Amino acid sequence: MTTYVMLAKWTDQGMRTIGEVPKRLAAARKLLEDMGGHFGSVYMTMGEYDLIGIYDAPDDAVAARFILMLGKIGNVRTTSLKAFPELAMREIINSVG
C-alpha cells in the first residue's frame, strides 16, 4: 500500500452542513475501505487547510478515484500528496549518489 496525505478545505456547502461531518467522515472511511484502502488519521486544522487526512491506498489510481469521489460530493476541495516513508526516502536519496 502507498501512503497519501490529503489537505482539504470545506466548501460553502460543507460549512452549511458542518454538523454532518462525523457522518461524512464515516462514509468516506467506508468508501476508501471498499476500494481496498484505509484511513489512518484525520485532523481538523487551523490555517490554510481545514482538514488533513493520512490514508493508504493500493495504488495511485485508487487514491485519485477516492479524491475525485470526495470532491464530486461537494463538501470539500482537496490537494493530495503522495508520501514516501523514511526507508523509501533513504533508498531514493541513496540511489542519487
Residue pairs with C-beta under 8 A, 6 or more apart in sequence:
1 37
1 38
1 56
1 57
1 58
2 56
2 57
2 58
2 59
2 60
2 63
2 82
2 83
3 40
3 54
3 55
3 56
3 82
3 83
3 84
3 85
4 54
4 55
4 56
4 57
4 63
4 80
4 81
4 82
4 83
5 52
5 53
5 54
5 80
5 81
5 83
6 51
6 52
6 53
6 54
6 55
6 67
6 78
6 79
6 80
6 81
7 49
7 51
7 52
7 78
7 79
7 80
7 81
8 49
8 50
8 51
8 52
8 53
8 70
8 76
8 77
8 78
8 79
9 48
9 49
9 50
9 51
9 76
9 77
9 78
10 18
10 50
10 51
10 75
10 76
11 74
11 75
11 76
11 77
13 74
13 75
14 74
14 75
14 76
17 75
24 73
24 75
25 42
28 39
28 70
29 39
31 66
31 69
31 70
32 38
32 39
32 55
32 57
32 66
33 39
35 57
35 58
35 62
35 65
35 66
36 57
36 58
36 62
37 55
37 56
37 57
37 58
37 62
37 63
37 66
38 55
38 56
39 53
39 54
39 55
40 54
40 55
40 56
41 52
41 53
41 54
42 51
42 52
42 53
42 54
43 51
43 52
43 53
44 50
44 51
45 51
45 52
49 79
50 76
51 76
54 83
55 63
55 66
57 63
57 66
60 82
63 80
63 82
64 80
67 78
67 80
70 76
70 78
71 77
71 78
84 92
